[in-house]
Amino acid sequence: MPGKLKVKIVAGRHLPVMDRASDLTDAFVEVDDEELQDEPLQITVLDHDTYSANDAIGKVYIDIDPLLYSEAATVISGWFPIYDTIHGIRGEINVVVKVDLFNDLNRFRQSSCGVKFFCTTSIPKCYRAVIIHGFVEELVVNEDPEYQWIDRIRTPRASNEARQRLISLMSGELQRKIGLKVLEMRGNAVVGYLQCFDLEGESGLVVRAIGTACTLDKLSNTSAFLPACNSPSKEMKEIPFNEDPNPNTHSSGPSTPLKNQTYSFSPSKSYSRQSSSSDTDLSLTPKTGMGSGSAGKEGGPFKTLLRQQTQSALEQREFPFFTLTTFPPGFLVHVGGVVSARSVKLLDRIHNPDEPETRDAWWAEIRQEIKSHAKALGCHAVVGYSESTSICEEVCILSASGTAAVLNPRFLQDGIVEGCLEQRIEEASPPGCGFCHIPYDELNMPFPAHLTYCYNCRKQKVPDVLFTTIDLPVEAIVIGKGCLIQARLCRLKKKAQAEANATSISNLLPFMEYEVHTQLMNKLKLRGMNALFGLRIQITVGENMLMGLASATGVYLAALPTPGGIQIAGKTPNDGTYEQHISHMQKKINDTIAKNKELYEINPPELPEEVIGSPIPEPRQRSRLLRSQSESSDEVTELDLSHGKKDAFVLEIDDTDAMEDVHSLLTDVPPPAGFYSCNTEIMPGINNWTPEIQMFTAVRVSRLSNVNLTNQTLNKNFNDLCENLLKSLYFKLRSMVPCCLCHVNFTVALPEDEIVQIAVTAVAITYDKNQALQTNKAPLEKSQQRASTDNEEQLQFPLELYSDPLASQPFSPAKATSLDKASPLAEGYLRHRSVPSCTNSTVSVVKMTPLSFLPGAKITKYLGIINMFFIRETTSLREEGGVSGFLHAFIAEVFAMVRAHVAALGGNAVVSYIMKQCVFMENPNKNQAQCLINVSGDAVIFVRESELEMFPVQPSAVVSQPSSSGGDVTT
């Protein structure tokens, strides 16, 4: 829609000295007056004395989309860091931006043109889902390899700024195309929006995005935002979803990511824009237990009817995928397990004149394979879906994964279930275990599996282990606490070109997948657990190696059988020394299992075996099950030779790799006392969170110094690299004990030959281990008082410039760790922001967290998506502190710029923060380095419970825009 932008430059500060003779700066600005369509507003700050030399101080990039699509933002006003791709942040300017559309702005926002984007993988707080339409995807390609960091034609500054501008244009174009697809589906929002950049060398630059199209309706009753407590996971189990979208918010239930939302799912093509709005009042949510599982012996016909109705509801969708990872209770009827697909492609095939291939066809092939895998598991949908790529020169690995599931038809189309059928299923479906029941036919299983009767309802069959890519369902019954489980693997490959290289990678991938799965299974059993949630497997390709890293959160589900132990068996029983070594390792494994059960408080109740049932026999014996239950019950019982705790997973040591697997089991050191870690949003088994959180990002770059590496040596050093990184985080966060590291996200990259890069982003949350916060407010008040009086430097990660004592080993890492505090150069960007009347001085820093919520607080408004891309280059790497100092300063500057943009919108937090890309390139011979970082998140306004108790005001008072007056606020 045509309109004008009004930009006012108010003031500047902390500018660098440009005239060395006078030690002064005579600065002025130039505002980009070109037509803005898919790019942010660009303001260039220059100096009069150096203007002729075209030496700008820096630039300010302002995204104006929140002004167009966010109901909460009417003006952008605040201090913005002046960023230069060579020198970093070089001061700040105070900018006020207003939009003046030729037509009414409110009318524009309320029209179908305004599509909201959310990074969160759950339905946003203060919204309810009227319809969830389904999967949306798009990609934008630029054939010009502009992103390459070595540009001999232009200056480094001009090249970097041109690349940033190009990527901003492509990102805006991609977001606009995604929005058009959502409008065609009669939606108004994209949830779980994930955007990625593929640097394809000579083939150019590709920007991809996937998400879930929804129709969201904002909750009108502001009392629904009043916070109650601090335990997301506990409320999700205690508070059922009811028909009232605005329940009593003064109850003692905790603050959750799913509270106060009403859900209804239906096919997009059967709704018009007007009808979808009217369906809001008709949206119903299931009662407790609805859709939580099969209906036992009497539920067979109803189960079949449910599946048929759900299948027909999804037939209109080409790919029934959902990027969401958190769902309302009852949404998941059954979970089949993880489905994944990988494909190795040659980029030069795109430009083949004889048989050209397209990237769209490549991804369509991968998605079709995922869909077929889900169908083989008896499922009709894939949840927790994600896509990724790994590129090395002309070879590209396309990867996709998700969790096959059967969805509740009540959520797919309102009113599809008849009343009598609905009541029968609700009465027969036991809560807490239905999603664990197998969705496939036990007589025609797609793979060998050990099945038993559910330990909860004892009616339906469940597998002995369950792998998923989603967060723990809210209705799940968990025993004890969870923990972070990782599988790490490296494999060497020969350097090759083109098709020979692709063939070599294709031959290695199946074996790597198998070994990663084996590691996960062994480590899961070593901890005495039986399920994995939030599974993320990353395969990275380099010139001479492949690396695999899998992360998940292990838990003990009460519905699944107790995992057996791990039994080691050797092939040389006559060797006494070898047998003694095997016996010693077996003892260590048994002791480790016992310690882990005590550490994670896993104490399942003892159940008699006769009430559990028996495992499913092998395929050659399944013919016995065709008889009646009474005729075959005795024969099936005879097959129960290794049931329950007697079932041991035999790990046979027949070569060096097998011995390496055993040693890797014993080298995983548990977290120190007072620490827990997980890669999901909520740590299973911990409910009493406090408002004290601390987000951090750590990057470690290691160089291979030994050319004669073997797979065993490479695996050991890669494992040590990850373990040492976790240990360093525990050490630096020791002042927050007891705490939990949540949403731990590891990313591995091989940017250059002989360089390994590991980046991790997580948030540390403290909890009260003595008493729940729901019944005792004293620990909460004490933690808030401590948070306001503690020295900020207590939690500041020190800049680590050290000589690695392991430099003689093949890995010699350089590390940079940054906290979510602003750069000192950007201090005071909130100085001219008026603090809301209900906000005290302790809530002045813009919070950053990878979670979709803030413990002890309620999100009242979403201000828009933050999607920023930065390039930083240096020609004085050693003078800036080496790799560690360079990365630390750059990440701190990224934090500062993100927080400045959020504050200028009137927000006070960034949720669902993710560093999607961190590409580091180094040329030590020329003392040069460059780094590319892409971050995103949701800018929000939140209100804490303690503030509402002190100042009982409406949340609307929080939405005060920044002004040009006010006191100093330290960031």
N, C-alpha and C positions, 0 to 999 in steps of 0.2 A: 504494500500500500504506500503511495507517495506521501512524503512528509519532509520535515526539516528537523535538523538537530541544532540545538542551541548549546554552545560550549562556552564556558566562562573559566578563565584561568585566574585564580584568586591570589595565590602566593607560591613561593618556592623556598626551599631550605636545604641545607646540607649539600649545596652544590660544590663541585670540585673547583679548585683554582685553575683557571685557564690561562691567565696572564701572570707569568712568573715574576715579571718586573714589579707589578703592583700588588700581587697576591689577591687579585680580585677576579670576579666573573661578571661579565655583562651579558646576561642571558636573555634570550627571547624565544618564542615558540612559533611553530608553524603547524597549523591544523590541516590535516588532509581533507581537501575540499572536493575530492572525487566522489562519484556516486558509490554509496555503500550498499552492497547487496548481500554478500555472504562473508564479509570480513569485518573485523572489529574496527572501531575508530582509532586512528593513529595520530599521535601528537609527537612532534619532533622538537626537542629542546636543543638550541644551538647557542653559540657565543659569538658576539659581534667581532671580536678580535680574530677568531679562527674561522669565521664564516667563509672567507674566500678559499680556505684550504679544505672546505667541506668536511670539517672534523666536528661532527655533532657530539653533544654531551651524551645524548641517549634518546630513547623513545619511550612513549607510554602507549600501551595498547588497552583499549577499553571495549569490552563486549557489551553491546547495547541490546541484545536480545531480551534480558530480564525486563527492560523498560516496555517491550512490546507484548510480552506474553505472561508476565507475572502480575497478579493482582496486587501484590504487596509493594511493588517498586514503582514510584512515580518520578524519582529523580536519582541520579547517581552523583554522589557528592562525597569527597574525601581526599585524603592524601594518597597519591599513587607513586610508587617508586619509579624513578627514571632508570631504565635498564639499557645497558649497552652490552652487545654480545662479546666484546673484548675485555672490558673493565668491570662488568657486572653492574650492581646498583651504584648510581652516582648522584644521590640526592632524591628529593621528592618535590612534587608540585601538587597544589590543591586545585582540583578540577570539579566543576559542576556541569553536569550534562542533563539536558531535558529534551524530550521528544515532542514535537509539534506536528501531529498528523493533520492532514487536510480534512479528514473526517474525525468523528469522535473516537477517542482512544478506548474508552470503555466499551463502545459498540464493537470496535475491532477485536478487543480481547474476548468478548462474549461470542463472537462469530466463530465459524468453523475454521478460521485461518490460524487461530492460536493453538498449536500443539505443544504441550508441555513435555519436557524430557526429564527423566529421573535416573540417576545412576544406581539407586538402591534396588536390590533384588527382592524386595518385598513391597506390598502395597504401601505407598507413602502414608505416614501419619497425618492426621487431620483430613484424610480423604477416605472415601469408600468406593469400592469398585462396583460399578453398575454392570459392566460387561468386560470380560477379558476376551479379546478377539483372537489373539494368536501371535504367531511369529512374523516379524518383519526384518528384512535385510536389504542391504544396498552396498555398492562399492563405487568409488570414483577413482579413475586412473589418469595419471599424467605421464606421458611417454618420455618427457624430457627428464633426464637424470639430474635434475637441478639440486637434489639434496646432497650430492657428493661434496664432501667437506674440503677437498682440494680443488680450488678454482684458480687457475693461473691468469684468467682474464681480468677479473675484478679484484678489488681489495677484499681482505677477509671480512671486514665489517659489512660491506655492501653485499657480499655473497650470503652471509648469514642472515641478514635482514631480508634479502630476497627469498631465501628458503622459508623463513618464518611466515612471510606474507603468503607464499604459495600454499603452505600447509594450512594456514588459516582460511584461505579461499576454498581449498578442497574440503576442509572440515565443515565449513558453512554450507557449501553446496550439498555435501552428503546429508547433513542434518535436514536441509530443506527437502531433499528427495524422500528421506524417511518420513518426514511430516506429511508429504503428499500421499504416500501409501497408507498412512494411518487415517487420513481423511477419507480415502476411498473405502476403508473398512468401517467407516462411521465411528471412528474413535477420536479421542481428544488428548491422548497422552501416550508416552512410551516409557515403560518401566523396565528396569534392568538393562538400560542402554549401555552398550559396550562398543567403544570405537578403538580401532587398532590401525597402526601404520605398518606397511610392508615395504621395506627398502629393498628393491629388487635389482639393484645394480644397473646395468645398462638397459634393463627393461623398463625402468622408470620407478615411479612412486605410486603406491596403491593405498587408499584409505578405505577401510571396511567398517561396517557397523551392523550390529544385530540388537534386537530388543523384543519386547512383548507389547503389542498394541492393546490399549485399554480405553475404556470410557470411565473416567473418574468423576465423582461428584463430591464437592467440598462439603464437609460437615458444617452446618450452619450454626448449631448451638455451640457457643464459645465455652460453655461450662464443660464440654467434653474434653477440653484440653487441660483441665486441672490435673496435676500429677498426684498420684497416690503413694507410690512406693518405688522401689529401685530394683526389683527382681523380675526381669522380663520372662524368664523361663517358667517361674512358678505361677505367674498369673495366667499364662497360656494354658496351664493345666487346670487351674481352679475356675477361671471365668469362662463359661460357655458363651458362644455367640448367640445372641437373641435377635428378635425382630426389631427391637428398638435401636436405631443407630446412635442414640444418645443415652446410654445407660447411666445409672447413678454413679457419678464419678467420685463421690465422697466415700466410697467403700474402701475397705482395707486392701484391695487388690493392688498388685504392683503395676508400675508403668511398663507397658510392653509395646513391641513393634506392631502388634496386631489388634490392640484394643480399640474400641469405638469405630469399627469398620464393618460395613455390611458388604457381603460378596454375592455376586450372581454372575454366572458365566453363560454365554450363549453364542451360537454361531453368528458371525458378523453380518452375513448377507441377508439375514431374516429381519434385520432391524433398520429402520430409518433413523435419522437424527432426532426427529421429534418423538418417535416411539421409544427410543432408548432413554430419553429424558423422563418420559412418563413411567418407564419400568422401574424407576428408582423406588417408588413407594411400594411396588410389588415385590421387591427383593426380599427373599426369605433366606434364612440361614438354618442349617440343620441343628437339631437338638443334639445333646451330648450323646456320642456313640453313633450318630448317623453316618453311614458310609465308612465305618471303621473296619469293616472286614466282612468275611463271608458269614452266612447265616446257618452254619452247621449243616446237619443232615437235611433239615427242612428248608434250608435256604438255597438248595441247588437250583430249582427253576427260577427263583427270584434273582439269583446271581447271574444266571444266563441272560435273563431279560435285561438286567442292569447293563451287562456288557454290550448287548445288542443295541440298546438305546444310546449308550455312550458312543459306540462305534459310528452309528448313523449321525450323531451330532458332530463328529469330527471329520466326516467324509468330505465336507466342503473345503477343508483345509489341505493344501498341498503338503505342508510339513507341520504336523501337530506338535510343535516344539514350544517350550516355555523357558525363558531365561531366568525366571524367578526361582529362588532357592528356599523361600519361606512361604508357607501356605496356611490358611485357616484350618482348624481341626475338622477332620472328615473329608477334606478335599482329596487326599490320597486314599483310595480304596485298597490298592495293593502296590507294592514296589517290587519290580522284577530283578533289578540289579543294574550295574553300570553297562552301558553300551558305548562303544567307541569305534572310530574308523580313522585310518591314516592312509595317505596317498602321497607318493613321491612323484613330482612333476619337474619337467625341464622348462625353464622360462623361455628358452629360445623357440620352443614350439608355438608360442603365441604369434611370433612373426614369421612362421613358416608359410611361404606363399602357396605351397601345394595343399597342405592340410592344416590350416590355421586352427588353433584351439583358443578357447576363451576362458577367462577366469570364472565367469558365471557358470560355465559348463562344469568346470572342475568342482566348484562348491556344490552344485546341484547333484553331482555324482556322490559326493561325500554324504550329503544330507539324505539322499535316497537310501544309501547303505545303512545309515543310522536308523532310518524308519523301518527298514526290513529287519534289522536286528531286534528292534523293539517288538515287532510283530511276531518274531520267532519266540519271544519270551511270553507271548500271550498278552501283550500290552498294546495300547492304541495311542499312547502319548509319550513324550520325552520331556522330563522336567530337569531343571538345573543344567540347561543346555549351554554349551560354550564352544567357541572356535578359536583356533590359534594357528600360527605359521612359524616355521623356522627356515631361514634362507641362508645359504652359503654359496656365493657366486651364482652359478646358473641353476642350482638345484634348490627346490622348495618342497618342504614337507607340510602338507595340509593335515590338520588334526581337528577332530570334533569329538565331543563326548557329552554324555548326559545320563540320566537315570530313567530307564523304562518303567512306566507306571500305568496303572488303571485309575482313571479319575471318576469322581462321583458325578453321575449324570445330573444330580440336583444342582450342581454348580455349572454345568454345561448349558442347561436350558431350563429356565424357570417353569415349574409346573409340569415337567415331563413325567414325574413319578406319580402314580395314582395314590390316593390316600391310604387305601387298605394295604397296598404293597409297601408303601413307605413305613407304615406302622409295623408290619410284620418284620421288615428288615431292621428297624430300630430296636425292636424287642430282642431279636436274635443276634445282633451284632455286638460283640463285647468291645468295650473301649480299651484303647491302649495297645492293641496288638494286631488289629486288622491289617494295617499296612505291611506287616511282616509276613502275612500269609502268601503263599506262592500263587501267582496269577496263571501259571501254565499247568497243563495236564500232567499229573505225576506219572501217568503211564506212557507218556510220549514226551519226555523231557528233552530239551534241546542239547543238554550236556549232562554228564554224570554228576550227581549230587547226592548228598547224604541228608535225607529228610526225616524229621520227627514231628510228632504232634506238638502243637503250640504249648509252651509251658505256662501260658496265662489262661487261655480258654479251654485248651485240651480238646479242641474240636477239629481244627484245620491243621494242615501241614505247614511247617516252616523249614527253611534251610538251616544248616549248621552255622553259616556265616553270611553276612549281608554287607555288600559294598554299595555306596550311593555317592552322588555328587551334590546332594542337597544338604541343608542344615537339618538338625535333628527335629522331627515333627513334634509339635507341641503336645500331642497326646501320648507320646512314647513314654513307656515306663523304663527307667534306667536305674541300675543298681551301682552305687559308688560314683566315682568321678571319671571324667574322660582324660585323654592325654593326646599330645601330638605324636604322630607316627610318620616317619619318613623312610622312603626307600631310595637309595642313591646308587647309581650305576654308571660306569664309564667303559667305553669300548673303543679301542683303536681301530682305525681303518687306513688303508693305503690312499695316498693322494692320487686322484684321477681326474679326468675331465669329462664333462658332458655325460653321455649315456653310460659310460663305464662307471662313473661316480654314482649316478642314480641307481644303477644295478647293485653296486656294493652296499649302498644304504638300504635298499629294499630287502636285501638278504639279511641284514643285521637287525632290522626292526622287529620281526616276530620273536626272535630270541631275547631281545631286550625287554619286550612286553612281558614275556613269560618270566624272566628273571625278576623284573620289578614286582610282578604279581606274587611271586614266591617269597620275596623279601617282605612284602606287606603281610602276607599270610603268616609267616614265621614270627614277625614282630608283634602281630596282633595276638597270637597265641602265647607269646612270651609274656605279655602283659595281662594275660588272663581275661581277655575281652573277646567279643564275638561279632562286632559290627564296626564299620567305618563310615563316617559321614564327612561331607565336604571334600571328597577325593578329587585331587587335581594332579594329573600326570603331564609332565612337560618333557618332551624330547627335543634336544637342541643339537644341531648339526654344525660341525666345524670342518676345517680343511683336512684334519687328520684324526678326528675322533668324533664320537657321539656320546652325549651325556643325557642321562635320564634322571629326573627328580620327581618323586611322587610324595605328596603331603596329604594327610587326612587326620581326622580326629577319631580315635578309637574309644568305644564305649561298650558297656555290658548291657545288652537289652534283656529284660526279664523274660520276654517271650521266646527267645532263642535258647537252645541247649547250652549247657556249660561246656566251654571249649576244653578239649583234651590237652595233654601236655605235648612236648616235643621229645621224641625218642631218636637217639643217634645210633646208627648201625654202620659198621665198617665191613669191608670186603676181605680183610686179612685177619681172620680170627685166630690164626696160629701164632701170630706175633704177639708175645706177651707185653712188650713195651707199648706197642700200638694199642692193645686192648686196655692197658692201664691209662693211656692218654684219653681214649674214648670214654672210659669210666669217669675220669676226672672232669671232662667237659660236660658229661651228662649230669654230674652232681652240681656243677656250676649253673647249668640251665635250670635244674629243678629248684635250686635255691633262689635264683633270680625270679622265677615265676611266683614263688611264695612271697618274696619281698614286694613284688609289684602288686600282688593282691592286697597286701597290707597297706601299701602306700596309697593306692587308689580306692581303698575301702570297699573292695569287691567281696561281699559275703552273701552269695545267693542262698535262698532257702533250700533245704534238702527236700526233694520230692521223691516219693516211691516210684520206681521204674514202671510198675504195672499200670499206672495211670497216665503215663506219658505216651505210650504207644511204642512203635518200633520203626527203625529206619526203612527206607525204601530199598528193596534189593536191587542187585545189578540187572541190566537189561535182559540177560539170559534167563533170569528167574522171575521176570515180571508176569509171565503167563499164569503163575499161581494166583495173582491178584484178580484175575478175571473171574474167579469163583466168588461165591457169596462170602460175606464177612465172617459168618460163623464157620464155614468150611475151611477158610484159609487162615483163620486167626492163629491156630496153633503153629502152622508151618511158618508164618511170618515171624512169630515170636522166636522160633528156633534160629532165625537169621540174626538175631540181636546179639552178636558176639562181642561187639566193642561199643557199648552205649555209654553215654554220659561221660563221667570223669575217667572211665577206663579207656576211652577213645584217645589214642596217642597218634600224633602226626609223626610218621617215620621219616627222618631226614637221613638219607643214605649218603655216606661219604665215599665216593668212588674216584674223585679226582681233586685237583688243586682248587678248582672253582667251588666245589662243595665244601671243602675245608674253609675256604674264604667266607662262604655264607654263614658258617657256624661262628667264626670269629666276629663277623659283623654283628651278629646277634648280641654278643657279649660286650662289644665296645660301645654300644649306646648307653650313655650315662644318664640316669634320671635327673630331672631338675633338682636344684638345691632345695633344702627345707624351706617351706613357705612359698614356693613357686609352682605354678601349673601353667600349661601352655596348650593351645588348641588353634586350629585354623578356621573354626566356625565362629559365628558371632557370639554365641553363648557357650560357656563351658558347662557341659552336663554335670550336674551334681552340686553346683554352686549357685545359690539364689540371692544371697544377701550382699549385693554389690553396694559400694559407696560411690558418691559422685566424683571421687578423685580418679582421674584418668590421665594418661600420658602417652601420646602417640610418638613414634620414632621411625626413622628410616635409616638403614645401614647398608652401605655398599662396600664390598670387598673385591679388590682386583688382584689376581694372582698370576704370576708369570711362570711358565714351565721352564726350569733351568736344566733339566736333564733330557737329552734327546733319546736316550736308550730306555724308554719307558715300557713297562708291560701293563697288561690289564690289571693285574693284582696291585701293582704299585700305584697306578692311577686311581683305582678304586679307594685304596687306603687314604691317599692324600686328599681326594675329594671328600671322603667321609670326615676326615680330620678338619678340613676347611669349614664344613657346615657345623660340626660340633663345636669348634672353637668360636665360631661366630655366635652361636647360642650361648655359650659360656660367658662371652664378653658382655652380652646383653643382660644376663642374670647378674653379673657383677655390678654393672652400672646402675641397675634398678634395685639394688639391695636395700635402699632406704625406703622402698615402697612395700616391703614385705609386711603382711601376706598379700600377694597380688597374683593375677593371672594374665598371661600374655594371650590375648584373643585376636582372632583374625590374622594369624601369622601367615604372611604371603611371601613365599620364596620365588625368586625368578633367576634363572641361570642363562647366561649368554656367553657365546664364544665370538667376540667381536673381531678378533684377529688371531693369527696363528700364534700358538703358545701362550695365549692369554685367556684366563677364565674369570668371569665376572659373576658375582652373586649379590643380589639385592634382596633385602627383606624389609617389609613394612608391617607393623603391628601396633597394637595399643595395649598398654599395661593398665589394668583396672584393679584397684584394691577392693578387698572384701572383708567383712567382719566375720572371723572364724568362730567367735564365741557366742554371738547372739544374733538372731535375725533382726533386721531393721524394721520389720513390720510391727514388732511388739515393743521395741525399745528405740526411741529416737536419740538417746544420748550418744551412741557411737557415731550417728550421722552428724550431729552438731559438733562433736569433737573433731571429726575428720575435716569438716568445713572450716572450723577455727584453725586447725593445723595448716590447712591449705592456704589460708590467708596470711599466716604469720611466718611460715617457713621461708627461708632464703631461696630465691629462684635458682640460685646456682647449685643447690643440693641435687636437683634432678637434671642439671645441664650436662649433656654428654661432652666430655672433654675432647678437644681436638687431638687425635692420637697421631703423633709423629714418632715412630719408633722403628728400631731395627729389629726385624723379626728374628728371634732365636732359631727358627727353623729354616733359615735362609739356605742352608746346605741341602734341604730337601727339594724335590721337584717343584713344590709350590712355595713361592715367596710372596705373601699377600701384602697388599697395601689397602688400608681400610679407612672409610670415612663414615661416621655416624652422626646424624643430625636429629635434633629434637624438633617438635612442632612449635618452636618459638621463632619469632621474626628475627631477621638479620638486624644487628645493631644499627646498620645504616638506615633501616626503615623504621627505627624506633619513633613512636609518636604519631603513627598514621591515624590513630583514633583520637588525636588531641582535640580536633574540632568537631568531634561527634557528640551530640547530646545524648547523655545516658538516660534511658527511660526512668520514669519516676519510681518504678517498682524494682529497679535494679540497683544493688549496692556496688561498692567499689571493688568487690572481689571478683565480679563477673565483668571484666573489661577486655580481656584478651580473647580474640577469636579462637574458639576451640576447633581442633581438627581431629577427626577420628575416622577410621575405616568402617566403623559400625554404622548401622542405619538408625541408631538412636543414641541418646545420652543418658546414662544411669542417673536416676533421681531427677529427671527433667522431662518436660513435655515440649514437643515441637509444635509451634503454633502456626508457622507459615513457612512455605517453600518459596525462595526468591529466584530460583532458576538454577540451571546447571552451570558448573564451572569447568571449562575444558580449555586448558592452556598448554601451549607448546613453546619451549624455550631452547635456544642453542647458546652454548657458552664455549668460547675458544680462548686459548692462551698461548703466547709465544715465550713465556717465562715460567715454565712449569716448576722448575726447581726453586725459583725465588718465591713462589706461592705456596711452598710447603710440600711439593711433590704431588703425587696422585691423591694422597689422603687429604691434604689441605685444599687442593683444587676442588675435589668432589664435595667436601664438607661445606666450603663456602658457597658453592653453586646450589646445593640442596637447601641450605639456609635461605638463600635469596629466593628460591622458588617458593618456600614456605611464606616468606614475607610478602611476595607479590600476590599469592593466593589470598592471604588474609586481608591484604589491603583492598582487594576487589570485593571481598565479602563485606567488609566494614563499610565500604562506600555504598553498597546496596542497602545498608541498614541491618545487616545480619550480624550474628554473634557466634556462628559455628558453621563448620563444613562437615557434613556426614557422608558416609559411603565414599570416603577419599581413597583413591587408588593411584599409584604411579604406574601407568600402563606401559611406559617405555623408558628405558634408561640405557642409552647406547654410548659407550665410552670408547674413544679411539686415541691412541697415543703414538707419538713419534719421538722416542727418547733421544735419538741422535740429534734432532733439531730442537730439542727442548720444547716441543709443542704437544698440545693435547686438545681434544674437543669432546664435548658431551652434549647429547640430545636428550631432553626429558619431556615427557608428556604426562600431565596429571589431570585428574577430573574429580568431581564430587558435586554434592548438592549443597548450595548455600541456604541456610535456614535461620529462623529466629526461634530460640527456645527460652523457656522460663523454668526456673528451678522451684522446687516445692517450698524451700525455706523462704524464698522471696515472696511467693504468693501468700504464705502464712503471715509474713510481716506486713505486706502491702496487698490487701485483698482488692486488686483492681482487675478489670477485664483485660484479657490478652491483647485486645486491639490497641491498648495504650502502648504496647511494646513496639508497634510498627511506627516508630518515629524516625524520620529521615535525618541523616546527618546535616548539621548546620556548620557554619563557619565560626562558631564561638564555642567556648567551653574550656575546661581546664585540661591540664596535661594528664595523659593516661599512659602509664608504662606498659609496653608490650613485652 
